Amino acid sequence: MTDTETASRASLAGLTPGQLRSMFANDGWDGDTCGLALGYEQANLVVLPKNDAYDFLLFCMRNPKPCPILEVLDVGDSVSKRIAPGADIRFALPRYRVFEDGRLVSTPARVDDRWRDDLVAFLIGCSLSFESALLASGVPLRHLEQDRICPMYETTMECEPAGRFAGRTVVSMRAIPAPLVPTAIEVTARYRHAHGAPVHVGAAEQMGISKLEEPDFGESISMEPGDVPVFWACGVTPQIVAQQARPQFMISHFPACMFISDREAHVGAI
């Protein structure tokens, strides 16, 4: 992340979710949403044709750790009704990914020109939503300290298939001081709508991750002495699954460029 981007991010720190979405819609920011709107739910986005929507809904129900559903929009509708009433998902995110037949074809800043009447949008919980709770509990977040995007990795952990949708789980990693790992587990377990408790602690190779310094998405971070890698299921999983399922058309968020909702993250906590 450049000094200019860091300075720009600092200027966004006090903006409300609605103000941030307006800035994204007007091309005022195309970077990640890490550290923005702390305390509010952020969401992954998956948009599929109606013909694929039921199988994907079933996939999410069978795999609630990587795919906790926050909201599903009506066919052809692009406006949130529950977590950010009135927000149009076609231009409310900083950046998107567009897939055709499982192949990434573009990463636009808005997708209104690709919208169709047969599309169904899914908003899926994101681990960025629980980061304010971790900070409030005294758990440091190295990626925020280092102005980096939280690293994400494809694992060898297979999801439970549903119809054409099957594939491996993606995880996000946060480096946590060893004495605070139990705190991180306890805090995040309350946020089932944001992936909940970690799926793995330490020994990344047990999940098929060979090099922590080479994430598949996001950016690598520097671990401090005594830090332990802690892994949470990640909402980028559907993008890996799409490459295997090869749906005719799919829109998703660009990794770490999330939909910021109006709902406070603690609302869904238990």
C-alpha positions as CSV (number, residue, x, y, z in Angstrom):
1,M,0.0,0.0,0.0
2,T,1.5,3.4,-1.0
3,D,1.8,6.4,1.3
4,T,-0.9,8.1,-0.8
5,E,-3.3,5.3,-0.3
6,T,-2.6,5.2,3.4
7,A,-3.3,9.0,3.6
8,S,-6.5,8.5,1.7
9,R,-7.5,5.7,4.0
10,A,-7.0,7.9,7.0
11,S,-9.4,10.5,5.5
12,L,-12.1,7.7,5.3
13,A,-11.8,6.6,8.9
14,G,-14.7,8.7,10.2
15,L,-17.1,8.2,7.4
16,T,-20.4,6.4,7.8
17,P,-21.3,3.3,5.8
18,G,-23.6,5.3,3.6
19,Q,-20.9,8.0,3.0
20,L,-18.4,5.3,2.1
21,R,-20.8,3.6,-0.4
22,S,-21.5,7.0,-2.0
23,M,-17.8,7.5,-2.4
24,F,-17.3,4.1,-3.9
25,A,-20.2,4.7,-6.3
26,N,-18.6,8.0,-7.5
27,D,-15.2,6.3,-8.0
28,G,-13.7,8.1,-5.0
29,W,-12.1,4.9,-3.7
30,D,-11.2,1.6,-5.4
31,G,-9.1,0.1,-2.6
32,D,-9.9,-2.5,0.0
33,T,-12.3,-1.8,3.0
34,C,-10.0,-3.2,5.7
35,G,-10.2,-0.9,8.8
36,L,-13.1,1.1,7.4
37,A,-16.5,1.5,9.2
38,L,-15.2,-0.5,12.1
39,G,-18.1,-1.9,14.1
40,Y,-20.4,-2.4,11.1
41,E,-21.0,-5.6,9.2
42,Q,-19.2,-6.0,5.9
43,A,-20.3,-8.5,3.3
44,N,-19.0,-10.6,0.5
45,L,-21.0,-10.5,-2.7
46,V,-22.0,-13.3,-5.0
47,V,-24.4,-12.8,-8.0
48,L,-25.6,-15.6,-10.1
49,P,-28.2,-16.4,-12.7
50,K,-31.5,-17.6,-11.3
51,N,-30.9,-21.1,-12.7
52,D,-27.8,-21.5,-10.4
53,A,-29.3,-19.7,-7.4
54,Y,-30.9,-22.6,-5.7
55,D,-27.8,-24.8,-5.9
56,F,-25.7,-22.0,-4.5
57,L,-28.2,-21.3,-1.7
58,L,-28.0,-25.0,-0.8
59,F,-24.2,-24.8,-1.0
60,C,-24.2,-21.9,1.5
61,M,-26.6,-23.8,3.9
62,R,-24.2,-26.8,3.8
63,N,-21.1,-24.6,4.3
64,P,-22.1,-21.9,6.8
65,K,-18.5,-21.3,8.0
66,P,-17.3,-19.8,4.7
67,C,-20.7,-18.8,3.4
68,P,-22.9,-17.3,6.2
69,I,-25.8,-15.7,4.5
70,L,-26.8,-12.2,5.5
71,E,-29.3,-11.4,2.8
72,V,-30.6,-12.8,-0.5
73,L,-32.2,-10.3,-3.0
74,D,-35.1,-11.0,-5.2
75,V,-34.5,-12.1,-8.8
76,G,-33.4,-9.1,-10.8
77,D,-33.3,-6.8,-7.8
78,S,-30.0,-5.0,-7.0
79,V,-31.1,-3.0,-3.9
80,S,-30.6,-4.3,-0.3
81,K,-33.7,-4.4,1.9
82,R,-32.3,-5.8,5.1
83,I,-28.7,-4.9,5.9
84,A,-28.4,-1.6,4.0
85,P,-31.9,-0.5,2.9
86,G,-31.7,1.4,-0.4
87,A,-28.1,0.6,-1.2
88,D,-27.6,-0.6,-4.8
89,I,-25.0,-3.4,-4.9
90,R,-24.2,-2.6,-8.6
91,F,-22.0,0.3,-7.5
92,A,-21.8,0.2,-3.7
93,L,-18.5,-1.7,-3.6
94,P,-15.1,-0.3,-4.4
95,R,-14.3,-3.1,-7.0
96,Y,-15.8,-6.2,-8.4
97,R,-14.8,-9.4,-10.2
98,V,-16.8,-10.7,-13.2
99,F,-16.6,-14.4,-14.3
100,E,-17.8,-16.0,-17.5
101,D,-17.9,-19.8,-17.6
102,G,-15.7,-19.8,-14.5
103,R,-13.0,-17.6,-16.0
104,L,-12.2,-14.1,-14.6
105,V,-12.8,-11.6,-17.4
106,S,-12.8,-8.2,-15.7
107,T,-12.4,-6.3,-12.4
108,P,-14.6,-3.2,-12.8
109,A,-15.4,-0.5,-10.4
110,R,-19.2,-0.9,-11.0
111,V,-21.4,-3.6,-12.6
112,D,-24.6,-1.8,-13.6
113,D,-23.7,-2.3,-17.3
114,R,-23.5,-6.1,-16.7
115,W,-26.7,-6.4,-14.7
116,R,-29.5,-8.7,-15.9
117,D,-33.1,-9.3,-15.0
118,D,-32.4,-13.0,-14.1
119,L,-29.6,-12.3,-11.6
120,V,-29.9,-13.2,-7.9
121,A,-27.5,-11.5,-5.4
122,F,-26.2,-13.1,-2.2
123,L,-24.6,-11.0,0.6
124,I,-22.4,-13.2,2.8
125,G,-20.8,-12.4,6.1
126,C,-17.2,-11.2,6.3
127,S,-14.6,-11.5,9.0
128,L,-13.8,-7.8,8.8
129,S,-17.0,-7.4,10.7
130,F,-15.6,-8.8,14.0
131,E,-12.3,-6.9,13.9
132,S,-13.5,-4.0,16.0
133,A,-14.5,-6.6,18.7
134,L,-11.1,-8.1,18.6
135,L,-9.4,-4.7,19.0
136,A,-11.8,-3.8,21.9
137,S,-10.7,-7.1,23.6
138,G,-7.0,-6.1,23.3
139,V,-6.2,-8.4,20.4
140,P,-3.8,-6.6,18.0
141,L,-4.4,-6.9,14.2
142,R,-1.1,-6.9,12.4
143,H,-2.5,-6.2,8.9
144,L,-4.1,-3.0,10.2
145,E,-0.9,-2.0,12.1
146,Q,1.1,-2.6,8.9
147,D,-1.5,-1.1,6.5
148,R,-1.8,-4.3,4.7
149,I,-4.7,-6.3,3.3
150,C,-5.6,-9.3,5.4
151,P,-3.9,-12.4,3.8
152,M,-6.1,-15.2,2.4
153,Y,-5.2,-18.7,1.3
154,E,-6.8,-21.5,-0.7
155,T,-6.6,-24.7,1.4
156,T,-7.1,-28.4,0.9
157,M,-10.2,-28.4,3.0
158,E,-13.1,-29.5,0.8
159,C,-16.5,-27.9,1.0
160,E,-19.6,-30.0,1.1
161,P,-20.9,-30.0,-2.5
162,A,-24.3,-28.9,-3.7
163,G,-25.3,-29.4,-7.3
164,R,-22.6,-28.0,-9.5
165,F,-21.0,-26.1,-6.6
166,A,-18.0,-27.8,-5.0
167,G,-14.4,-26.9,-4.2
168,R,-11.9,-25.9,-1.5
169,T,-12.3,-23.6,1.4
170,V,-10.4,-20.2,1.4
171,V,-9.2,-18.9,4.8
172,S,-8.1,-15.6,6.1
173,M,-5.2,-15.4,8.5
174,R,-4.5,-13.1,11.4
175,A,-1.3,-13.3,13.4
176,I,-2.3,-13.4,17.1
177,P,0.0,-13.3,20.1
178,A,-0.1,-16.8,21.6
179,P,-1.5,-15.7,25.0
180,L,-4.4,-14.0,23.2
181,V,-5.4,-16.8,20.9
182,P,-8.1,-18.1,23.4
183,T,-9.5,-14.5,23.6
184,A,-9.6,-14.3,19.8
185,I,-11.4,-17.6,19.6
186,E,-13.9,-16.6,22.3
187,V,-14.7,-13.2,20.8
188,T,-15.1,-14.4,17.2
189,A,-17.2,-17.5,18.1
190,R,-20.0,-15.0,18.9
191,Y,-20.0,-13.7,15.3
192,R,-21.4,-16.7,13.5
193,H,-22.7,-14.3,10.8
194,A,-19.1,-13.3,10.2
195,H,-17.6,-16.9,9.9
196,G,-17.5,-17.4,13.7
197,A,-14.6,-19.1,15.5
198,P,-11.4,-20.0,13.6
199,V,-11.2,-23.2,11.6
200,H,-7.5,-23.8,12.4
201,V,-4.8,-22.5,14.7
202,G,-1.1,-22.9,13.8
203,A,0.6,-25.5,11.5
204,A,-0.6,-24.0,8.2
205,E,0.8,-26.9,6.3
206,Q,-2.0,-29.1,7.8
207,M,-4.4,-27.2,5.5
208,G,-2.1,-27.4,2.5
209,I,-0.6,-23.9,2.9
210,S,3.1,-24.1,2.2
211,K,4.2,-20.5,2.5
212,L,2.4,-18.0,4.7
213,E,4.4,-15.2,3.0
214,E,2.7,-16.0,-0.3
215,P,-1.0,-15.6,0.1
216,D,-3.4,-16.3,-2.8
217,F,-5.3,-13.1,-2.1
218,G,-4.6,-10.0,0.0
219,E,-1.0,-9.2,1.2
220,S,1.6,-10.9,3.3
221,I,2.1,-9.6,6.8
222,S,5.1,-9.6,9.2
223,M,4.5,-11.7,12.2
224,E,5.9,-10.6,15.6
225,P,7.9,-12.9,17.9
226,G,5.4,-15.1,19.7
227,D,2.6,-14.6,17.1
228,V,0.6,-17.7,16.0
229,P,-1.2,-17.9,12.7
230,V,-5.0,-18.2,13.2
231,F,-7.2,-19.0,10.3
232,W,-10.9,-18.2,9.7
233,A,-13.1,-19.4,6.9
234,C,-13.4,-16.8,4.2
235,G,-16.1,-15.5,1.9
236,V,-13.7,-15.6,-1.1
237,T,-14.5,-19.4,-1.1
238,P,-17.3,-19.0,-3.7
239,Q,-14.8,-17.5,-6.2
240,I,-12.7,-20.6,-6.0
241,V,-15.8,-22.8,-6.2
242,A,-16.9,-20.8,-9.3
243,Q,-13.7,-21.7,-11.2
244,Q,-14.6,-25.4,-10.7
245,A,-18.4,-25.1,-11.2
246,R,-18.0,-22.8,-14.2
247,P,-21.4,-21.0,-14.0
248,Q,-22.2,-19.2,-17.2
249,F,-22.0,-15.8,-15.5
250,M,-21.1,-14.6,-12.0
251,I,-20.3,-11.3,-10.3
252,S,-18.4,-11.1,-7.0
253,H,-16.6,-8.6,-4.9
254,F,-12.9,-8.1,-5.5
255,P,-11.2,-9.8,-2.5
256,A,-11.1,-7.4,0.5
257,C,-13.3,-4.8,-1.3
258,M,-16.5,-5.4,0.6
259,F,-20.1,-4.3,0.7
260,I,-20.3,-2.1,3.9
261,S,-23.8,-2.4,5.5
262,D,-25.7,-0.1,7.8
263,R,-26.0,-2.8,10.4
264,E,-23.8,-2.8,13.5
265,A,-21.8,-6.0,13.7
266,H,-22.8,-6.8,17.3
267,V,-26.5,-7.1,16.2
268,G,-26.0,-10.6,14.9
269,A,-23.6,-11.7,17.7
270,I,-24.7,-14.2,20.3
